[in-house]
Amino acid sequence: GGAGVAYTWSAADGQWEKIGEVVAPPDSFNVESRMYQGVQYDYVFDVEMDAGGKRKLPYNRDQNPYEVAERWLEEQGLPLDQTEQVVNFLCQNTGGAAALSSSMPMNN
């Protein structure tokens, strides 16, 4: 099979307009792979750690990436000065979905 193609309907023109090719492979939409601790997420990333090994980082599109990053760092026992790095990771690996959720950190 070839790549999938995405279209949008133009009511003004009364026709479908091609907007591009679907780049994610079909198995990336596997619901099983997005489960973490019994909860379904939009994304569950395997994060490679400097000390070796991988840790799971779950994320939903509607979450504030700064809150997710801070909570995850605390859960992992990692320094909060890495928050910006985790937020950047989320933004890069969600196709910008994380950037749309919040452009500014929340102050507690």
PEWO-V510496 format. One line per field, one symbol per residue. phi: phi as a letter, one per 40 degrees, with the letter a starting at -180 (. if undefined). Layout:
# PEWO-V510496
phi = ???
This chain:
# PEWO-V510496
phi = .cccbbbbcbcccgacbcbicccccdcccccdcbcafgbcbcabccbccdcggbbcbcabdcccccccccccccccgbccccdcccccdccccbggdccccacbcccc
